[in-house]
Every structure is written in C-alpha cells, then in structure tokens.
C-alpha cells in the first residue's frame, strides 16, 4: 500500500533555494551588525588616535552605515519575496488546518515558506531600526561629554 507524500507539491519549489531564502534574512542582519561594528571600531580608533580636536577621521561613516543597511534590507526583502512566491506555488498542497499539519507532518514546504516570510519581516524591522541609528546618534558618541 502506497502512502501519498506529505508535501505532494514539493517539487514545485527548489528546496536549496528555499533553505537559502530562509537563512538569508538572519544572515544579512548578522553581516550588517558585524560589518557595522568593524567599520565603527576602525573609524573610532582612528579618530581617537588623531585626537578629538582634529575632527572626524572618517567623515562618510553615517552614509557608509546607511548604504550597508539598505543593501542588507534589500537581501532581507528579496528573501521574503522568494518565500512568498514559494508559498504561493505550494499553497494547495494539502487540505486541512494546522491540526493536520502538526499531527501527520503535512505541508512541510508551506511551513518553511511561512517561516521564511515571518523571519524576513522580523529581520527587516531589525535592519530598519539599525538604519535609523547612524542618522540620529553621533559617530563614536562625539556629541556626548
């Protein structure tokens, strides 16, 4: 007796691409944090070495951060869009509600696509929050006593 596959439309989505889209949003946010901390560390160290009276060692620091954050935001949005497209392709995989999916594992591809969409929304908010920060907070806290 042959049992049907729990995700009969799984061949409609490239699983490697779906996995890449699932991890792209958190990876972009982590990369944004690592690069921003590295650039800020180098810029602030150079500023301290040059002396506070000489001004900024890296005048384009806020623009660099905003550009980096917008690039990371583009990756996060692309990840969410891909997951939404994947979800649309497999939306009719199995009938039934969440109870059926939990008890017998139906709709795995849909579940991963929804996780990717939710992850993208959360990490887009995190990246947007980090994008506003360089515009409001002075570099190396130079405005503080």
C-alpha positions, 0 to 999 in steps of 0.5 A: 500500500502506497502512502501519498507524500506529505508535501505532494507539491514539493517539487514545485519549489527548489528546496536549496533555494528555499533553505537559502531564502530562509537563512538569508534574512538572519544572515544579512542582519548578522553581516550588517551588525558585524560589518557595522561594528568593524567599520565603527571600531576602525573609524573610532580608533582612528579618530581617537588616535588623531585626537578629538580636536582634529575632527572626524577621521572618517567623515562618510561613516553615517552614509557608509552605515546607511548604504550597508543597511539598505543593501542588507534590507534589500537581501532581507526583502528579496528573501521574503519575496522568494518565500512568498512566491514559494508559498504561493506555488505550494499553497494547495498542497494539502487540505486541512488546518494546522491540526493536520499539519502538526499531527501527520507532518503535512505541508512541510514546504508551506511551513518553511515558506511561512517561516521564511516570510515571518523571519524576513519581516522580523529581520527587516524591522531589525535592519530598519531600526539599525538604519535609523541609528547612524542618522540620529546618534553621533559617530563614536558618541562625539556629541556626548561629554 
